[in-house]
C-alpha cells in the first residue's frame, strides 16, 4: 500500500538527535500558530457575549446575578488557556509517554459517572458534580484520550522506521482501546459524544495510512451497531424523540420539536445584520431552551445576523485550515494522527451543533467548540489547541 496522499515515506523516518535549544529569535512564541490561537480566543470571547445575552435575564439560572454566566465563561476560558500553555510546555511527545496513565484515568472517570457520584443533566447521566456549582463531564476528555492512545499505537512502528504503515494487528488493538471508553459512554447514555468519538476514530484511521478495509469495515459496523442499539431499545425515549423530530419537523411542535422550531425562528429573524446584541426578541423572551449551551448559535443568528454568524463559521474554518497545515507539515506520523483526530473532532462537532439549530442535523446535545458555555468542553478544546501548537512548535523550522 502506498504512503498517505501528500506524504513521502521519509517524512516518518525517526528524527536524528534532539531539537536544539530554542534561541531568542527561534522561540516558542515564534513557532506558535497565531491564526489558530487568535481565532480560538476570538470565538471564546464572542461566546462570552452570546452566553451573557442568553442568561442575563434568566434569574432561575443566574442566581440573581446577570453577570454570573459571563464571569464563569471567561473563567473557563482562562483555565482553558492555562491548560493549553501547560500542554505546550509538556509537549505532545512527552504526553506520548504518559498516554497509558491518561487512558486509565479517563476510564476511571467515566466509570465513576455510572456510580452514585454521577449526575443527570438534560437527560444524560454523564456528569460528576464536584461541589460549589461545578460539574465535570469526563466524556469530553475521553475524546482527547482516544486520539492520543490510537496515535501512540498506530504510529509506534512507523515512526521507529520499522514499518511503512500500521499493520492489521496494531489497528485492531487501537480500535479495541477506543471501543472500551466509547461503550461506557454509550451506557450513560451520551449518544452525541459517541457520535463524535466515532468520527474521531475514522479520522485517525484515515490519517494513519491503515488499510481502507478497516475504514469501510468500521463504517459498516457503525451502521449495524446503530440498528442493533435501536432494536434492543438501548436509547432513552428523549433520544428517540429527537430523531423523530428531525425526521418530521412538524411532529409535536409544542413538545419534542419545540427546540428546533424556536431555533429556526430565532436564526431566521436575524436577517443580514441581526437585531443587535441583547436585543433579540427570541433570546430576551427566553423562547429557545438551553440557549447558553447547545443552542448558543441561535443567539448569534438572531442578534448578530447572517454576517455575525458567518464570522463564527469563518473563525472555525481558520482553525481547521491551520490544523490541516500542521497535520501535513509535521515530521512524524504521531503528530499527523493527533492533528487529524482533532480536525475530525472540531469539524464534526461544529457541523452537528450548527446543523441542529438549522434543522439539517438531529439534536444531539453537543456544544459549539469555544462558544458554548461549559467548563469541561472549554478545557478539552483548549488542551486540543495546546496539542496542535506543540506539534507545530516541535517540528524543525525551515524559515
C-alpha positions as CSV (number, residue, x, y, z in Angstrom):
1,X,0.0,0.0,0.0
2,X,1.3,3.4,-0.9
3,X,2.1,6.2,1.6
4,X,-0.7,8.5,2.6
5,X,-1.5,11.1,-0.1
6,X,0.8,14.1,0.1
7,X,3.3,12.3,2.4
8,X,6.6,10.7,1.5
9,X,7.9,7.7,3.5
10,X,11.0,9.7,4.5
11,X,8.7,12.1,6.5
12,X,8.1,9.4,9.0
13,X,11.7,8.3,9.5
14,X,12.9,8.8,13.1
15,X,14.5,12.2,13.7
16,X,18.2,12.2,14.4
17,X,19.3,13.7,17.7
18,X,17.2,16.1,19.7
19,X,15.9,19.6,18.8
20,X,18.4,22.3,19.6
21,X,17.6,24.7,22.4
22,X,15.4,27.5,21.1
23,X,17.2,30.8,20.6
24,X,15.6,34.2,21.3
25,X,15.0,34.5,17.5
26,X,13.6,31.0,17.1
27,X,11.5,30.9,20.2
28,X,8.3,29.1,21.1
29,X,6.3,32.2,20.5
30,X,7.7,32.5,17.0
31,X,6.8,28.8,16.4
32,X,3.2,29.2,17.6
33,X,0.4,29.2,15.0
34,X,-1.1,32.6,15.8
35,X,-4.1,32.3,13.4
36,X,-5.3,29.3,15.4
37,X,-4.6,31.0,18.8
38,X,-6.3,34.3,17.9
39,X,-9.3,32.6,16.2
40,X,-9.8,30.4,19.3
41,X,-9.6,33.4,21.6
42,X,-12.0,35.4,19.4
43,X,-14.5,32.5,19.4
44,X,-14.3,32.3,23.2
45,X,-14.9,36.0,23.8
46,X,-17.7,36.1,21.2
47,X,-19.1,33.1,23.1
48,X,-18.9,35.0,26.4
49,X,-21.1,37.8,24.9
50,X,-23.6,35.4,23.5
51,X,-23.8,33.4,26.7
52,X,-24.2,36.7,28.6
53,X,-27.1,37.8,26.3
54,X,-28.8,34.4,26.7
55,X,-28.6,34.3,30.5
56,X,-28.5,37.8,31.9
57,X,-32.3,37.8,32.3
58,X,-32.6,34.1,33.4
59,X,-32.9,34.6,37.2
60,X,-33.8,31.0,37.7
61,X,-30.4,30.1,36.3
62,X,-28.0,33.0,37.2
63,X,-28.9,33.2,40.9
64,X,-30.0,36.8,40.5
65,X,-26.6,37.9,39.1
66,X,-26.8,38.9,35.4
67,X,-23.1,38.6,35.1
68,X,-22.9,35.1,36.6
69,X,-22.5,33.1,33.4
70,X,-20.4,35.8,31.8
71,X,-17.8,35.7,34.5
72,X,-17.8,31.9,34.6
73,X,-17.4,31.6,30.9
74,X,-14.4,33.9,31.0
75,X,-13.0,31.9,33.9
76,X,-13.4,28.7,32.0
77,X,-11.6,30.3,29.1
78,X,-8.8,31.5,31.3
79,X,-8.4,28.0,32.8
80,X,-8.5,26.5,29.3
81,X,-5.8,28.9,28.1
82,X,-3.7,27.9,31.1
83,X,-4.2,24.2,30.2
84,X,-3.1,25.0,26.6
85,X,0.1,26.6,27.9
86,X,0.7,23.6,30.2
87,X,0.2,21.2,27.2
88,X,2.7,23.2,25.1
89,X,5.2,23.2,27.9
90,X,4.9,19.5,28.4
91,X,4.9,18.8,24.7
92,X,2.9,16.2,22.7
93,X,5.9,13.9,22.7
94,X,6.2,14.0,26.5
95,X,2.5,13.3,26.8
96,X,3.0,10.3,24.4
97,X,4.8,8.5,27.2
98,X,2.0,9.3,29.7
99,X,-0.8,8.1,27.4
100,X,-1.3,4.8,29.4
101,X,-1.8,6.7,32.6
102,X,-4.2,9.2,30.9
103,X,-6.1,6.4,29.4
104,X,-6.5,4.6,32.7
105,X,-7.6,7.8,34.4
106,X,-10.2,8.5,31.7
107,X,-11.7,5.1,32.2
108,X,-11.9,5.6,35.9
109,X,-13.7,8.9,35.5
110,X,-16.3,7.7,33.1
111,X,-16.9,4.6,35.2
112,X,-17.4,7.0,38.2
113,X,-20.3,8.6,36.3
114,X,-22.2,5.3,36.4
115,X,-21.9,5.2,40.2
116,X,-23.8,7.4,42.7
117,X,-21.2,10.1,42.1
118,X,-22.8,10.6,38.6
119,X,-25.5,13.2,38.0
120,X,-28.1,13.5,35.3
121,X,-28.2,16.8,33.4
122,X,-30.5,17.4,30.3
123,X,-31.4,13.7,30.2
124,X,-27.8,12.4,30.1
125,X,-26.3,10.7,33.1
126,X,-22.9,12.0,32.0
127,X,-21.7,14.3,34.8
128,X,-19.9,14.3,38.1
129,X,-20.9,17.1,40.4
130,X,-17.8,18.3,42.4
131,X,-19.5,20.9,44.5
132,X,-19.7,24.6,44.5
133,X,-21.9,24.6,41.5
134,X,-19.1,23.0,39.4
135,X,-19.6,19.8,37.4
136,X,-17.3,17.7,35.2
137,X,-18.2,15.8,32.0
138,X,-15.5,13.1,31.6
139,X,-16.6,12.2,28.1
140,X,-15.2,15.5,26.8
141,X,-11.7,14.4,27.9
142,X,-12.2,10.9,26.6
143,X,-12.1,12.4,23.1
144,X,-8.5,13.5,23.7
145,X,-7.6,10.2,25.2
146,X,-8.9,8.2,22.2
147,X,-6.9,10.4,19.9
148,X,-3.7,10.0,21.9
149,X,-3.9,6.3,22.6
150,X,-4.7,5.5,19.0
151,X,-1.9,7.8,17.7
152,X,0.6,6.1,20.1
153,X,-0.2,2.6,18.9
154,X,-0.6,3.4,15.2
155,X,2.5,5.5,14.9
156,X,4.9,3.5,17.1
157,X,6.4,1.2,14.5
158,X,6.1,3.7,11.6
159,X,7.9,6.5,13.5
160,X,10.6,3.9,14.6
161,X,11.2,3.2,10.9
162,X,10.1,-0.5,11.2
163,X,7.0,-0.2,9.0
164,X,5.6,2.0,6.3
165,X,2.0,1.7,7.6
166,X,0.3,0.3,10.7
167,X,-0.2,-3.5,10.4
168,X,-3.6,-5.2,10.9
169,X,-2.8,-6.3,14.5
170,X,-1.9,-2.8,15.6
171,X,-5.1,-1.4,14.1
172,X,-7.2,-4.0,15.8
173,X,-5.6,-3.2,19.2
174,X,-6.1,0.6,18.7
175,X,-9.8,0.0,17.8
176,X,-10.3,-2.2,20.9
177,X,-8.8,0.5,23.2
178,X,-11.0,3.2,21.5
179,X,-14.1,1.0,21.8
180,X,-13.9,0.4,25.6
181,X,-14.5,4.1,26.7
182,X,-17.0,4.6,23.9
183,X,-19.0,1.6,25.1
184,X,-19.0,3.0,28.7
185,X,-20.1,6.5,27.4
186,X,-22.9,4.8,25.5
187,X,-24.2,3.3,28.7
188,X,-24.8,6.8,30.2
189,X,-26.3,7.3,27.5
190,X,-24.4,10.1,25.8
191,X,-25.1,9.4,22.2
192,X,-23.8,12.8,21.0
193,X,-20.3,12.2,22.4
194,X,-20.2,8.7,21.0
195,X,-21.0,10.1,17.5
196,X,-18.1,12.5,17.8
197,X,-15.8,9.7,19.0
198,X,-16.7,7.5,16.0
199,X,-15.8,10.3,13.6
200,X,-12.5,10.8,15.5
201,X,-11.7,7.2,15.1
202,X,-12.4,7.4,11.3
203,X,-10.3,10.5,11.0
204,X,-7.4,8.8,12.9
205,X,-7.5,5.7,10.7
206,X,-7.6,7.7,7.5
207,X,-4.5,9.8,8.6
208,X,-2.6,6.7,9.8
209,X,-2.4,5.1,6.4
210,X,-4.2,2.0,7.7
211,X,-5.8,-0.2,5.1
212,X,-9.1,1.2,3.7
213,X,-10.7,-2.1,4.6
214,X,-10.6,-1.0,8.2
215,X,-12.3,2.3,7.4
216,X,-15.0,0.6,5.4
217,X,-15.5,-2.1,8.0
218,X,-15.8,0.5,10.7
219,X,-18.5,2.4,8.8
220,X,-20.4,-0.9,8.2
221,X,-20.0,-1.8,11.9
222,X,-21.3,1.7,12.9
223,X,-24.4,1.3,10.8
224,X,-25.0,-2.2,12.1
225,X,-24.4,-1.0,15.7
226,X,-26.9,1.8,15.3
227,X,-29.6,-0.6,14.0
228,X,-28.8,-3.0,16.9
229,X,-28.9,-0.3,19.6
230,X,-32.3,0.8,18.3
231,X,-33.6,-2.7,18.1
232,X,-32.5,-3.5,21.6
233,X,-34.1,-0.4,23.0
234,X,-30.8,1.0,24.4
235,X,-31.7,4.6,23.6
236,X,-33.7,6.6,26.0
237,X,-37.1,7.9,25.0
238,X,-35.9,11.5,24.7
239,X,-33.2,10.5,22.3
240,X,-35.6,8.6,20.1
241,X,-38.0,11.6,20.1
242,X,-35.1,13.8,19.0
243,X,-34.5,11.7,15.9
244,X,-38.3,11.5,15.2
245,X,-38.5,15.3,15.4
246,X,-35.6,15.6,13.0
247,X,-37.2,13.3,10.5
248,X,-40.5,15.2,10.9
249,X,-40.1,18.8,12.0
250,X,-43.9,19.2,12.3
251,X,-44.1,16.4,14.8
252,X,-45.3,17.7,18.2
253,X,-44.2,21.3,17.7
254,X,-45.0,22.1,21.4
255,X,-43.0,19.1,22.6
256,X,-40.1,17.3,21.0
257,X,-40.0,19.6,18.0
258,X,-40.2,22.8,20.1
259,X,-36.4,23.4,20.4
260,X,-35.6,23.1,16.7
261,X,-38.7,25.2,15.7
262,X,-37.8,28.0,18.0
263,X,-34.1,27.8,17.0
264,X,-35.0,28.3,13.3
265,X,-37.3,31.2,14.2
266,X,-34.5,32.9,16.1
267,X,-31.9,32.5,13.4
268,X,-34.3,33.4,10.6
269,X,-35.4,36.6,12.4
270,X,-31.8,37.9,12.5
271,X,-31.6,38.7,8.8
272,X,-28.4,40.1,7.4
273,X,-27.2,42.2,10.3
274,X,-29.2,40.9,13.2
275,X,-31.3,42.7,15.8
276,X,-28.3,43.8,17.8
277,X,-26.6,42.3,20.8
278,X,-29.0,42.0,23.8
279,X,-32.0,43.0,21.6
280,X,-33.2,39.6,20.2
281,X,-36.8,39.1,20.9
282,X,-36.5,35.3,20.9
283,X,-33.5,35.5,23.2
284,X,-34.8,38.1,25.6
285,X,-38.2,36.3,25.6
286,X,-36.4,33.0,26.6
287,X,-38.2,31.1,23.9
288,X,-35.2,28.9,23.0
289,X,-34.2,26.3,25.6
290,X,-30.6,25.6,26.6
291,X,-29.6,28.7,24.6
292,X,-26.3,29.3,26.5
293,X,-25.1,25.7,25.8
294,X,-26.4,23.6,22.9
295,X,-28.3,26.4,21.1
296,X,-25.9,29.3,21.6
297,X,-25.6,29.7,17.8
298,X,-29.2,30.9,17.7
299,X,-28.2,33.9,19.7
300,X,-25.6,34.7,17.1
301,X,-28.1,34.2,14.3
302,X,-30.7,36.4,15.8
303,X,-28.6,39.2,17.3
304,X,-25.6,39.3,15.0
305,X,-27.3,38.2,11.9
306,X,-26.0,36.3,8.9
307,X,-22.8,38.3,8.9
308,X,-22.1,37.7,12.6
309,X,-22.9,34.0,12.4
310,X,-20.9,33.7,9.3
311,X,-17.9,35.3,11.1
312,X,-18.1,32.5,13.7
313,X,-18.0,30.0,10.8
314,X,-15.0,31.8,9.4
315,X,-13.1,31.6,12.6
316,X,-13.9,27.9,13.0
317,X,-12.7,27.4,9.4
318,X,-9.4,29.2,10.1
319,X,-8.7,26.8,13.0
320,X,-9.5,23.7,10.8
321,X,-7.4,25.1,7.9
322,X,-4.4,25.8,10.1
323,X,-4.8,22.4,11.8
324,X,-4.7,20.7,8.4
325,X,-1.4,22.5,7.6
326,X,0.0,21.4,10.9
327,X,-1.0,17.8,10.2
328,X,0.6,17.9,6.7
329,X,3.9,19.6,7.7
330,X,4.8,17.6,10.8
331,X,7.7,15.2,10.5
332,X,6.2,12.3,12.4
333,X,3.1,10.1,11.9
334,X,2.2,10.5,15.6
335,X,1.8,14.3,15.2
336,X,-0.1,13.8,12.0
337,X,-2.6,11.4,13.6
338,X,-3.1,13.6,16.7
339,X,-3.8,16.7,14.5
340,X,-6.1,14.7,12.2
341,X,-8.1,13.4,15.2
342,X,-8.6,17.0,16.5
343,X,-9.6,18.2,13.0
344,X,-12.3,15.4,12.8
345,X,-13.5,16.3,16.3
346,X,-13.8,20.0,15.7
347,X,-15.3,19.7,12.2
348,X,-18.0,17.2,13.1
349,X,-19.0,18.7,16.4
350,X,-19.2,22.2,14.9
351,X,-21.3,20.9,11.9
352,X,-23.6,18.9,14.2
353,X,-24.1,21.8,16.7
354,X,-24.8,24.4,14.0
355,X,-26.7,21.9,11.9
356,X,-29.2,21.0,14.6
357,X,-30.1,24.7,15.1
358,X,-30.8,24.9,11.3
359,X,-32.8,21.7,11.3
360,X,-30.3,19.8,9.0
361,X,-29.0,17.5,11.8
362,X,-30.7,15.8,14.7
363,X,-30.5,17.4,18.2
364,X,-27.6,15.6,19.9
365,X,-26.7,17.8,22.8
366,X,-23.2,18.8,21.6
367,X,-21.7,22.2,22.5
368,X,-20.2,24.5,19.9
369,X,-16.4,24.5,20.4
370,X,-15.1,27.6,22.3
371,X,-18.5,29.3,22.0
372,X,-21.0,27.3,24.2
373,X,-21.0,27.6,27.9
374,X,-19.4,24.7,29.7
375,X,-16.2,24.1,31.6
376,X,-15.4,20.5,30.5
377,X,-15.9,21.3,26.9
378,X,-13.9,24.5,27.1
379,X,-11.0,22.8,28.9
380,X,-10.9,19.9,26.4
381,X,-10.8,22.1,23.3
382,X,-8.1,24.3,24.7
383,X,-6.0,21.2,25.5
384,X,-6.5,20.2,21.9
385,X,-5.2,23.6,20.8
386,X,-2.2,23.1,23.0
387,X,-1.5,19.8,21.3
388,X,-1.7,21.4,17.8
389,X,0.6,24.2,19.0
390,X,3.1,21.7,20.4
391,X,3.1,19.7,17.2
392,X,3.9,22.8,15.2
393,X,6.4,24.2,17.7
394,X,8.5,21.0,17.9
395,X,8.9,20.5,14.2
396,X,12.1,21.7,12.5
397,X,11.8,25.2,11.2
398,X,12.8,25.8,7.6
399,X,12.5,29.6,7.7
